[in-house]
Amino acid sequence: MSRLMRARPRLFLSLGAILVLVMVSQTAVLAATWATSGAKVQKIKAIASNDPVVASGTVWVDIPAMSLTMSVPRGQAVFVVTVAGSYACSDANGGQANCYLRVLANGQELQPGLVGFGYGPTGIISGGTASMQFFSDPLTAGTYQFKAQWRRQFSTTNYSLTSRTMTVLRAKV
């Protein structure tokens, strides 16, 4: 019997042990992430609008009817904010268009920060329905105003929203 044949069972045993360790460590990391994210949802607020709106600048502005206030009565809480809507994004000159969205809590940008909510490849009008979730770090007792904001990349970018919703969830840490 060659050395390779004798070593093969040890090799497979070693590779199997490494695979088990990797799987266990990944499971532990996922469990830790979920365990630190907060307890059950304590409060939910939502707002909706069907009024069509058009972005008018290349700087961040509040999206009309997309603002909610929520409080942390005591201790700490984390918030999850979902923004969804029907959008259109294009460039008036047929160029590439990028349309952005973000959520603020008392003026501080929530994670993951700015996102592309619409993208119009060169010469194509992009549109549809999209949603995105944003989350806060643990926030202490107090009142927080959550605002969805938007901006277009260029002054020639056309960015509009029709039906849209914003939902804020609070969970105790």
N, C-alpha and C positions, 0 to 999 in steps of 0.2 A: 504494500500500500504506500503510495507516495506521500510526501510531507503535506502537499496541498489537500489531499483527501482527508488526512488526519486532522488538519487545521480547520477544515470547513465547518464542522459542528461548532467549534469555539467561535468562529467568525460569525455564524448565524446567531448564536446565542448572544454574542456581544452586540451585534446590530439590533437584535430584538430588544435587548435591555436599553439601548440608547433610544430606540423608538418609543418605548414605554415611558422613559424619563421625559422625553420631549412632550409627549401627549399629556402627561400629568402636570408638567410645568405650565403648559399652555392653558389647561383647564383651571389651574390655580390662579393664573393671571386674569382670566375671564371672570372667575368667581370674585376675585378681589375688586375688579372694576365695578361689577354690579353691586357688591356689598357696600361700596362707599358712595353710590350714586344717590341714595336717599331711601326713605321708607315709602309707605303708600301715598298715593296722591291725596292731598288734603283739600285742595280747592281747584276749580276749573272755571275759567271765564272765556267767553268767546264773543267775537263780533263779526258781522258780515255786511257786505255792501254789494249792490248790483249797479251802482252808478259808475259809468265809464269815466276813467281819468287818463290824462296824458302827461308824461314827464316833460318838463319844460327846460331843464338845465343839465349841465354836466357836473354839478355839485350835489351833494346829498341833500335831499328834502324829504319831509314826512309824506308818506302815502296817505291821502285823505281817508278817513274812517278806519285807520289801522293803528289804533292806540288804545291800550288798556292799563288800568292801575290795579295793583295788587299789593297786599301787605304781608309781612312776616310778623305775626303777633309777638313771638318770643323765640329765643334760640336762633337757629339757622335753618335755611331752606334753600333748595335748588329749584330752578325754574326751567321748564322746557316750553319753548314757543314754536308753534307751527304756523307758517304763512303759506297759503295756497291761493291760486288764482288763475284766471284765464288771461293770457298775455299775447301781445304781438310785438315783435322786435324786428326792425329792418332799417336800412339806410336809404335816405331820400335820393342819394346819387348812385345807388346800386352797389355800394361798397360793403365791406364787412361791418356788422353791427354787434355790439355787446351791450347787454342791459343787466344792471347789477341791483342787488337787494342786500340789505343787512337789517339786524334788529339791535336796538339799544335798550338798556335798562338804566334809567337815570343818567343817560348820556354816555354810558360805557358799552362798547360793542360786545355782543355775546358771541360765543364760539359757534361756528367756525369762522366768523368774520364775514367779509363780503363774499357773496356767491354770484355766479352768473345765472340769472333767472331766465334769461332769454339770450339766444345767440342767432344772429342772422348771417349765414355765410354770404360771400360776395354775390350780389344780385338775387338773393333769395329772401323772401319774407318768412320769418320764423314765427310760429304761433302755436298755441295749444294750452294745456293746463299743466301747471307745475306746482310742486310743494317742496318746502325745505324746513328742517327743524334746526333750531338754535338752542343753546343751553347756557346756563350761568354757572359760575363757580358758586360755592356756598355763600349766601348773602345773610347778613345779620338782621335783627329786628328792625323794622322800618317800613316805609311805603315806597314802592317802586313803580315808575311809569315805563311801560314797554311800548316802544314805537318801531314800526316797520318803516324803513327809508329806502329810497331808490334813487338811481341816477343813470343817465345814459353815457356812453363812452364819448361820443362826438356830438356836436350841435346838429349834425345831419341825421343822427340816429332817431328813429321814431320808436317810442316805447310807450305802450298803453296797457292798461289793465281794465277788465270789466268785472265780472263776478269774482269776489275775493273774500277770504276769511282769515282771521287770526285767532288762534287759541293759545291760552297760557295755562300751564299746569304748575302747581306748587306742591313740592314734596318736602317733608321735614328731613333734616340731616340727622 
